[in-house]
């Protein structure tokens, strides 16, 4: 099941794979992959198994083969901090899809030396990028021009649903408010930051294979 919004003549579709699809542009958007985070933790003595990132690669493969995007935009925090051998694994994997151009709008965790980015499969954007009327950034922008929509990440938005028996269900979500759409964290090895909607804000929760408008 899919949910969507319309903006400036574009249909933006929320996917349960924690991605945003725009058919008119042939563009896919994700944020906060944090690939290589498991290896980063192991270097610090915390035994996190590497296969946790294999789920991310399978999700990427599913999105690319299903939708055949012309452009694939990663809105920051692609790789978790310092270099480890998972960087090459990620690049080798994405080279299997030459029909797609991969873009990285750099985030606060994208701190590899410039030489690594220059030699990678990615087109690198150090500043927010405008395509059509969509303003792409990692962190939510404090000021968004009229008639533009800031699509971003960084927050790892989540929402808590309380049941009648006082049980709690925590869901990753898309958080849509005036001139801003915050994407859920794509990576499986990430946490959630609970968001509170107000006014005309809308929240689209991800439950299994469904995206459901909660508010």
Helices and strands as residue ranges (DSSP letters): E 3-7, E 10-15, E 19-22, E 27-30, H 37-43, G 50-53, H 54-67, E 71-74, H 86-94, E 101-105, H 114-118, E 122-125, E 129-131, E 134-136, E 149-152, E 157-162, E 168-177, E 180-182, E 193-194, E 202-207, E 210-213
